[in-house]
Amino acid sequence: MAATAVSLAGRTALDPCNLLSMKFARKTARFHVKASSAHSTVTELKIKSIPTKPVEGQKTGTSGLRKKVKIFQQENYLANWIQALFNSLDPGDFKDGLLVLGGDGRYFNQEAAQLIIKIAAGNGVGKILVGRDGILSTPAVSAVIRKHKANGGFIMSASHNPGGPDYDWGIKFNYNSGQPAPESITDKIYGNTLTISEIKIAEIPDVDLSCLGVASFGKFIVEVIDPVADYLDLLENVFDFELMKNLLSRPDFRFLFDAMHAVTGAYAKPIFVDRLGANVDCILNGIPLLDFGHGHPDPNLTYAKELVSIMYGENAPDLGAASDGDGDRNMILGRGFFVTPSDSVAIIAANAQAAIPYFQNGPKGLARSMPTSGALDHVAAKLKLPFYEVPTGWKFFGNLMDAGNLSICGEESFGTGSDHIREKDGIWAVLAWLSIIAYRNKGKRVGEKLVSVADVAREHWATYGRNFFSRYDYEECESNGANQMIEHLRDLISSTKPGDKYGNYELDFADDFSYTDPVDGSVASKQGIRFVFTDGSRIIFRLSGTGSAGATIRLYVEQFEPEVSNQDINAQNALKPLIDLALSMSKLREFAGRDKPTVIT
């Protein structure tokens, strides 16, 4: 059985450096040289310019820059990108301003944090808020930015990718509403990495990030903060914590949360145990580790196999959940029952007004990424809410949220969230499900049959219909072959017309998805190949930008089933004709050389 959860964030200001922090510090000690106390003061700040030259491969994707650790450890590789970022921003976005810094606890974060702090100081930043031990989940960074009205923040993470000296590391920048930087900025960053000639860096000692407190270096300030406090305060304003506490204290209800040895291990005990009263045994793999315990911190049926085995085993808990490396993704399971991310966001949206106080006046609007199933569309139509279909990437949701048009949204890639922040939020999704189950069982006495996760899902399908949905991931494919497959599909699109027959399916339309942002008018093109059929079935192909090597081909298939008697069919069986058609028309095996996917969702 995995280690019981212990939190990096469960300490108070009176006891900022307990044994766990010292254990964590020992693991990262080689990154520290003459660390300055978090309570120290240095009166003078000296800035120096380090000559540098461009290095290849610093193209920033939708989720920042992700590469193998050894690449980031090359001379000036990370420093160049950080300096290029400051060169890309308007000075008013950071000069004498406040920035936030945190990450998922993976290998290389400690060394990177010290470098980011020094380059920020060298470029005139006034203050940085850093999570203790460099820990801040991605949703927590967004929450801290918004609460403290910061100019932006750095997130050190490669999300759900594996960690360790031989694996992945990543960095991205979020703007002042907590949202990922737009392409207008990431394009500038890449352009500046091609011409960079100097790095501005402050000559200051490393800061001791293991203790809460303030370190001053002239006018530059580093404050080490509790990584949980601001985020938890926000969640308490969103949810009815007493409602959930009543559920978790029932002797006839059991909950299990798998932190996957990633960043939410620092949040699980303070939230689920200390605040909501769950038993500490409800937390699985709860200690954040530099290499995620040699695991792949991606909460899906393949990589969260320990949780899945328990939830499909004898005497399984009532609700199981997992989160990923940086805490922005989630997976929801009932007893022997998997809730697809597409269904999850639809079910949350349908129940939000009744079960979650933040939505007591109803959601403002709903949105999903294009590859996500149409389950949410049916909820929006029934509730008469504005609905948006956007490209993959949370920044597209952020624009709609900032304009007041959107409340709840999701991506099929296990990302779910709302406008309480500007990132997807794994723990938020888990609390949303706890709220729904708690609300549906309010007033039930011990011994009465409880409404289960499966009951909630089946009742939803009976009301809205079921969208059978599956995603096939082919990871680390050879890039040339993957790109050739996409070009083959674009050629196929150019020769299709409505009414064309594909086996038993009749084509409605085929395209390469393009999106015009209704808020700022920006256009995102070539966002995924779509084949949409007259019965609502869809086949979609995309190349993902979340990996650090090669290309990941994602194949999505979807079929709508309104008839209740057919809704309990196994999804893979229901979708087999579409899957076979997709593999045939794309020639995926020929172009990618793969006989089977790495992951099936």
C-alpha positions in Angstrom: 0.0 0.0 0.0 1.3 3.5 -0.8 2.6 5.8 1.9 0.1 7.7 4.0 -0.2 11.4 3.2 2.0 13.9 4.9 1.7 17.5 3.8 4.4 19.9 3.0 1.9 22.6 3.6 0.4 21.6 6.9 2.8 23.7 9.0 2.1 27.0 10.6 4.2 30.2 10.8 5.2 29.3 14.3 6.7 26.0 13.1 7.9 26.7 9.6 10.7 24.1 9.3 9.6 20.7 10.5 11.2 17.4 9.8 9.5 16.8 6.5 10.8 20.1 5.2 14.3 19.2 6.3 13.9 15.8 4.6 12.7 17.6 1.4 15.6 20.1 1.7 18.2 17.2 2.0 16.9 15.7 -1.2 17.5 19.0 -3.0 20.6 20.2 -1.0 22.9 20.0 -3.9 21.0 22.9 -5.5 21.7 25.3 -2.6 24.7 27.4 -2.0 25.0 29.7 1.1 21.2 30.1 1.2 20.0 33.3 2.6 17.5 33.1 5.5 13.9 33.8 4.6 14.0 36.5 7.3 17.3 38.1 6.2 17.9 41.6 4.9 20.6 42.7 2.4 20.9 46.4 1.9 22.3 46.6 -1.6 21.3 44.8 -4.8 24.0 44.3 -7.4 23.1 43.5 -11.0 25.4 42.0 -13.6 25.0 41.3 -17.3 26.0 37.8 -18.5 26.8 37.5 -22.2 24.8 34.7 -23.9 23.8 33.5 -27.3 20.6 31.9 -28.7 20.1 28.2 -28.3 17.8 26.0 -30.4 14.5 24.5 -29.4 12.9 27.2 -27.2 9.6 27.4 -29.0 6.9 28.0 -26.4 3.8 25.9 -26.7 0.3 26.4 -25.3 1.5 25.1 -21.9 4.9 26.8 -21.8 8.3 25.2 -22.6 8.7 21.5 -21.9 11.9 19.5 -22.4 14.0 16.9 -20.7 15.7 18.0 -17.5 19.2 17.5 -19.1 18.3 20.1 -21.8 17.3 22.7 -19.2 20.5 22.0 -17.3 22.6 23.1 -20.3 24.4 26.4 -19.9 22.0 29.3 -20.0 19.2 27.3 -21.5 16.6 28.2 -18.8 18.2 31.6 -18.1 17.8 32.5 -21.8 14.1 31.7 -21.8 13.5 33.6 -18.5 15.3 36.7 -19.8 13.5 36.4 -23.2 10.2 36.5 -21.2 11.1 39.7 -19.5 12.3 41.1 -22.8 8.9 40.2 -24.3 6.8 41.9 -21.6 5.9 45.6 -21.3 8.1 47.0 -18.5 4.9 48.1 -16.8 4.0 44.4 -16.4 6.8 43.7 -14.0 9.0 46.7 -13.1 8.7 47.2 -9.3 5.8 44.8 -9.5 4.7 41.6 -7.8 5.2 38.1 -9.3 4.3 34.7 -8.0 6.6 31.6 -8.2 5.8 28.0 -7.6 5.7 24.5 -9.0 4.8 20.8 -8.6 7.9 19.7 -6.6 9.5 17.8 -9.4 13.3 17.3 -9.8 15.1 20.6 -10.8 12.5 22.9 -9.4 14.7 24.0 -6.5 17.6 25.0 -8.7 15.3 26.6 -11.2 13.5 28.7 -8.6 16.7 30.2 -7.4 17.7 31.2 -10.9 14.2 32.7 -11.7 14.4 34.7 -8.5 17.8 36.2 -9.4 16.9 37.0 -13.0 13.6 38.6 -11.8 15.6 40.8 -9.4 18.0 41.6 -12.2 15.2 42.9 -14.4 13.6 45.2 -11.8 10.8 43.1 -10.3 9.9 44.5 -6.8 8.7 41.4 -5.0 8.2 37.6 -5.5 5.8 35.4 -3.5 7.2 31.9 -3.5 5.4 28.8 -2.2 7.3 27.1 0.6 9.8 24.5 -0.7 8.9 25.9 -4.2 5.5 24.2 -4.0 2.4 25.8 -5.5 0.0 23.8 -7.6 -1.0 25.4 -10.9 -4.5 26.3 -9.7 -3.0 27.7 -6.5 -0.7 30.0 -8.5 -3.7 31.3 -10.3 -5.5 31.9 -7.0 -2.5 33.7 -5.4 -2.1 35.9 -8.5 -5.7 36.9 -8.3 -5.9 37.4 -4.5 -2.7 39.5 -4.3 -3.3 41.3 -7.6 0.1 40.2 -8.8 1.4 41.1 -12.3 1.8 37.4 -13.1 3.5 34.3 -12.1 5.9 31.5 -13.0 4.8 27.8 -12.9 7.6 25.2 -12.8 6.0 22.1 -14.1 5.7 19.7 -16.9 2.2 18.9 -15.8 1.3 15.2 -16.0 4.7 14.2 -17.6 7.1 12.0 -15.6 9.7 13.7 -13.4 13.3 12.9 -12.4 16.8 13.5 -13.8 16.1 11.5 -16.9 12.6 12.9 -17.5 10.7 16.1 -18.0 10.7 19.7 -16.7 8.7 22.7 -17.8 8.1 26.4 -17.3 5.2 28.7 -18.1 4.1 32.2 -17.3 0.6 33.2 -16.2 -0.7 36.8 -16.6 -2.4 39.1 -14.1 -5.8 37.5 -14.0 -4.1 34.2 -13.4 -4.5 32.9 -17.0 -1.8 31.3 -19.2 0.0 33.9 -21.3 -1.6 34.4 -24.7 0.1 33.4 -28.0 0.9 37.1 -28.6 3.3 36.9 -25.7 4.6 33.3 -26.2 5.4 34.1 -29.8 7.4 37.2 -28.7 9.3 35.0 -26.1 10.3 32.6 -28.9 11.3 35.5 -31.1 13.5 36.9 -28.4 15.2 33.5 -27.7 16.5 33.7 -31.3 18.2 37.1 -30.7 19.1 37.2 -27.0 22.6 38.4 -26.2 22.6 39.1 -22.4 21.0 37.9 -19.2 20.4 40.4 -16.4 20.9 38.7 -13.0 21.2 39.9 -9.4 24.2 38.9 -7.3 22.2 37.6 -4.3 22.5 34.3 -2.4 20.0 31.5 -2.7 16.9 32.0 -0.6 16.0 29.4 2.0 12.6 28.3 0.6 11.9 25.8 3.4 10.8 28.5 5.9 8.0 31.0 5.8 9.3 34.6 6.0 10.7 37.5 4.1 14.2 38.1 2.6 15.1 41.6 1.4 17.8 42.5 -1.1 17.8 46.3 -1.4 14.4 47.1 -2.9 13.8 43.5 -4.0 11.8 41.2 -1.7 11.2 37.5 -1.6 8.4 36.3 0.6 8.0 32.5 1.2 4.3 31.8 1.7 2.2 28.8 2.8 1.2 27.1 -0.5 -2.2 26.1 0.7 -3.7 29.0 2.7 -4.9 31.4 -0.1 -6.1 28.5 -2.2 -8.1 27.0 0.6 -9.6 30.4 1.5 -10.9 30.6 -2.0 -12.3 27.1 -2.1 -14.2 27.8 1.2 -15.9 30.7 -0.6 -16.9 28.4 -3.5 -18.2 25.3 -1.7 -20.4 24.3 1.3 -17.6 22.7 3.4 -20.0 21.7 6.1 -22.2 19.8 3.6 -19.1 17.9 2.4 -17.9 17.3 6.0 -21.2 15.7 6.9 -20.8 13.3 4.0 -17.2 12.4 4.7 -18.0 11.8 8.4 -20.6 9.2 7.6 -19.7 5.7 8.6 -21.3 4.3 5.5 -19.4 6.5 3.0 -15.8 6.0 2.0 -13.6 8.4 -0.1 -10.1 7.8 -1.6 -7.9 10.4 -3.2 -4.7 9.5 -5.1 -2.2 12.4 -5.2 0.2 10.3 -7.3 3.2 11.5 -5.2 2.6 14.9 -6.9 1.8 18.4 -5.8 -1.7 17.7 -4.5 -0.1 15.6 -1.8 0.7 19.0 -0.2 -3.0 20.0 -0.3 -4.8 16.7 0.4 -4.3 16.5 4.2 -5.0 20.2 4.9 -8.2 20.1 2.8 -9.7 16.6 3.0 -8.5 15.6 6.4 -7.8 18.7 8.5 -10.7 20.8 7.1 -13.3 18.3 5.9 -12.7 15.6 8.6 -11.9 12.7 6.3 -9.7 9.9 7.7 -6.0 10.3 6.9 -6.2 6.8 5.3 -8.3 8.3 2.5 -5.1 9.7 0.9 -3.0 7.5 -1.4 0.5 8.3 -2.5 0.3 11.6 -0.5 4.0 12.6 -0.2 5.2 14.8 -3.1 8.4 13.3 -4.5 11.0 14.7 -6.9 10.3 11.8 -9.4 6.7 11.2 -8.4 7.7 7.8 -6.9 9.0 6.7 -10.4 5.4 7.0 -11.6 3.6 8.8 -14.4 1.5 11.4 -12.6 -1.3 11.4 -15.2 -4.8 10.6 -13.6 -6.2 8.2 -16.2 -7.2 4.5 -16.2 -3.7 3.5 -17.4 -1.3 5.5 -15.1 -3.5 5.7 -11.9 -3.6 1.9 -11.9 -3.4 1.5 -8.1 -6.5 3.7 -7.6 -8.3 2.0 -10.5 -7.6 -1.5 -9.0 -9.0 -0.5 -5.7 -12.1 1.2 -7.1 -12.9 -1.9 -9.3 -12.0 -4.3 -6.5 -14.1 -5.9 -3.7 -15.5 -3.5 -1.1 -14.4 -0.5 -3.1 -14.8 3.0 -1.7 -17.9 5.1 -2.8 -15.9 7.8 -4.5 -12.3 7.7 -5.8 -10.4 10.6 -7.3 -6.9 11.4 -8.5 -5.0 14.5 -9.6 -1.9 15.0 -11.7 1.6 16.4 -11.4 0.8 20.0 -11.0 -2.8 19.6 -9.6 -4.8 20.9 -12.5 -6.2 17.6 -13.8 -8.6 15.1 -12.2 -10.1 11.7 -12.6 -13.4 10.7 -11.0 -14.4 7.1 -10.2 -17.4 5.5 -8.5 -17.5 2.0 -7.2 -16.6 0.0 -10.3 -17.5 3.0 -12.4 -15.4 5.5 -14.4 -16.8 9.0 -15.2 -15.3 10.3 -18.4 -14.0 13.9 -18.2 -16.6 14.9 -20.8 -19.4 13.5 -18.7 -17.9 14.9 -15.5 -18.0 18.6 -16.6 -21.5 18.1 -17.9 -22.7 16.5 -14.7 -21.1 19.2 -12.6 -22.7 21.9 -14.7 -26.1 20.3 -14.5 -26.0 20.1 -10.7 -23.9 23.2 -9.9 -26.7 25.6 -9.0 -28.3 23.2 -6.5 -25.1 21.7 -4.9 -22.5 24.5 -5.0 -23.1 27.9 -3.3 -20.8 29.7 -5.7 -23.3 29.0 -8.5 -26.5 29.7 -6.5 -27.7 32.1 -9.2 -26.9 29.7 -11.9 -23.8 29.6 -14.3 -23.3 32.5 -16.7 -22.3 30.2 -19.5 -20.7 26.8 -20.3 -17.8 25.9 -22.6 -15.7 22.9 -23.7 -12.7 22.3 -25.9 -13.5 21.1 -29.4 -12.4 17.5 -28.9 -14.4 17.1 -25.7 -17.7 15.3 -26.2 -21.0 17.1 -26.8 -22.4 16.1 -23.3 -22.0 19.7 -22.1 -23.8 21.0 -25.2 -27.0 19.2 -24.1 -26.8 20.7 -20.6 -26.4 24.2 -22.0 -29.3 23.8 -24.3 -31.6 22.5 -21.6 -30.6 25.2 -19.1 -30.7 27.8 -21.9 -27.2 29.0 -21.2 -24.6 30.5 -23.5 -22.3 27.9 -24.9 -18.8 28.0 -26.5 -16.7 25.5 -28.3 -13.0 26.5 -28.2 -9.6 25.1 -29.2 -7.6 23.0 -26.7 -5.9 25.3 -24.2 -7.2 27.0 -21.0 -6.4 30.5 -22.2 -9.4 30.4 -24.5 -11.7 29.8 -21.5 -9.9 32.6 -19.7 -10.9 35.3 -22.2 -14.5 34.3 -21.9 -14.3 34.3 -18.1 -12.7 37.7 -17.9 -15.5 39.0 -20.1 -18.1 37.6 -17.7 -19.5 35.1 -20.3 -18.4 31.8 -18.8 -18.7 30.0 -15.4 -18.0 26.2 -15.9 -15.8 24.6 -18.5 -13.8 21.5 -19.3 -11.5 19.5 -21.5 -11.6 15.8 -22.3 -7.9 15.6 -21.2 -9.1 15.4 -17.6 -9.2 19.2 -17.1 -12.3 20.7 -15.4 -12.8 24.2 -13.8 -14.7 27.3 -13.3 -14.2 31.1 -13.2 -13.1 31.0 -9.5 -9.6 31.0 -11.1 -8.2 31.0 -14.6 -6.8 27.5 -14.7 -8.3 24.0 -14.6 -8.4 22.8 -11.1 -8.2 19.1 -10.0 -9.1 19.5 -6.4 -12.0 21.9 -7.3 -13.4 19.1 -9.5 -13.1 16.5 -6.7 -14.9 18.9 -4.3 -17.6 19.5 -6.9 -18.3 15.8 -7.0 -18.2 15.5 -3.2 -20.7 18.4 -3.1 -23.0 16.7 -5.6 -23.0 13.4 -3.8 -23.4 15.1 -0.4 -26.3 17.2 -1.7 -28.0 14.2 -3.3 -27.8 12.3 0.0 -28.6 15.1 2.3 -31.0 13.9 5.1 -30.5 10.2 4.5 -30.0 8.2 7.6 -27.2 5.7 8.1 -28.3 2.4 6.7 -30.4 3.9 3.9 -29.1 3.3 0.4 -27.0 6.2 -0.7 -27.2 7.8 -4.2 -23.9 6.7 -5.8 -21.6 8.2 -8.4 -23.0 5.7 -11.0 -26.6 6.6 -10.0 -25.8 10.3 -10.7 -24.2 9.5 -14.0 -27.0 7.2 -15.2 -29.7 9.7 -14.2 -27.9 12.4 -16.1 -27.8 10.1 -19.2 -31.5 9.4 -18.9 -32.2 13.2 -18.9 -29.7 14.4 -21.5 -28.7 11.3 -23.5 -25.3 9.6 -23.4 -22.3 10.7 -25.5 -20.2 7.5 -25.8 -16.6 8.9 -26.0 -13.1 7.5 -26.1 -9.6 8.9 -26.8 -6.7 7.0 -28.1 -3.2 8.4 -27.4 -0.2 7.4 -29.4 2.7 8.9 -27.4 6.2 9.8 -28.6 5.5 9.1 -32.3 8.1 10.0 -34.9 7.2 13.6 -35.8 7.6 13.4 -39.5 5.2 10.5 -39.8 2.6 12.2 -37.5 2.7 15.4 -39.6 2.4 13.3 -42.8 -0.8 11.7 -41.3 -2.3 15.1 -40.6 -1.5 16.3 -44.1 -3.1 13.2 -45.5 -6.2 14.0 -43.5 -6.2 17.6 -44.8 -6.1 16.3 -48.3 -9.0 14.0 -47.6 -11.0 16.9 -46.2 -10.5 18.9 -49.4 -12.1 16.1 -51.4 -15.1 15.4 -49.2 -18.6 16.8 -49.4 -21.7 16.6 -47.3 -23.6 13.3 -47.9 -20.5 11.2 -48.6 -20.8 7.7 -47.1 -18.3 6.2 -44.7 -19.6 2.7 -44.1 -22.9 3.2 -42.2 -22.1 6.9 -41.5 -23.1 9.8 -43.7 -20.9 12.9 -43.6 -22.4 16.2 -42.4 -19.1 18.1 -42.7 -15.3 17.8 -42.4 -12.9 20.6 -41.5 -9.7 21.7 -39.8 -11.2 23.5 -36.7 -10.8 27.2 -36.6 -11.9 29.6 -33.8 -12.5 33.3 -33.7 -12.4 34.6 -30.2 -15.7 36.5 -29.5 -13.9 38.7 -27.0 -10.8 39.9 -28.7 -11.3 38.8 -32.3 -8.2 36.7 -32.4 -8.2 33.7 -34.7 -6.8 30.2 -33.9 -6.6 28.0 -37.0 -5.6 24.3 -37.7 -6.8 23.2 -34.2 -7.8 19.7 -35.1 -9.2 17.6 -38.0 -12.9 16.9 -37.6 -15.2 14.5 -39.4 -18.8 15.1 -38.2 -21.6 12.7 -39.3 -25.3 13.3 -39.6 -26.2 11.3 -36.5 -23.9 13.5 -34.4 -21.0 11.0 -34.4 -17.6 12.6 -34.6 -14.0 11.5 -35.4 -11.3 14.0 -34.5 -7.5 13.9 -34.9 -5.0 16.2 -33.2 -1.3 16.4 -32.5 -0.7 17.3 -28.9 1.9 19.8 -27.7 2.1 18.6 -24.1 4.9 16.1 -24.5 8.7 16.8 -24.4 9.7 14.4 -27.1 8.3 13.4 -30.5 4.7 13.9 -31.2 1.6 12.5 -29.5 -1.3 11.6 -31.9 -4.7 11.9 -30.3 -7.7 10.2 -31.8 -11.2 11.0 -30.5 -14.4 9.2 -31.3 -17.9 10.0 -30.1 -21.4 8.7 -30.7 -24.6 10.1 -29.2 -27.1 7.6 -27.7 -30.5 9.0 -26.6 -32.1 5.6 -25.9 -31.9 4.7 -22.2 -31.9 1.0 -22.8 -28.7 1.3 -24.9 -26.8 3.6 -22.5 -25.1 0.9 -20.4 -23.3 -0.7 -23.3 -19.5 -0.8 -22.9 -18.1 2.4 -24.6 -15.4 0.5 -26.5 -18.0 -1.9 -28.0 -20.4 0.9 -28.8 -17.6 2.9 -30.6 -15.8 0.0 -32.3 -17.2 0.8 -35.8 -16.1 4.4 -35.5 -12.7 3.5 -34.2 -12.2 1.1 -37.1 -13.3 3.7 -39.5 -10.9 6.3 -38.0 -7.9 4.0 -38.2 -8.7 3.1 -41.8 -9.3 6.6 -43.1 -6.3 8.1 -41.3 -3.8 5.3 -42.2 -2.5 5.8 -38.7 -0.7 2.5 -38.6 1.0 3.2 -41.8 2.2 6.7 -40.9 2.9 6.3 -37.2 4.0 2.6 -37.3 1.8 1.9 -34.3 -0.5 -1.1 -33.9 -2.0 0.0 -30.6 -2.3 3.2 -28.5 -0.2 4.0 -25.5 -3.3 5.0 -23.5 -7.0 4.5 -24.0 -9.4 6.7 -22.2 
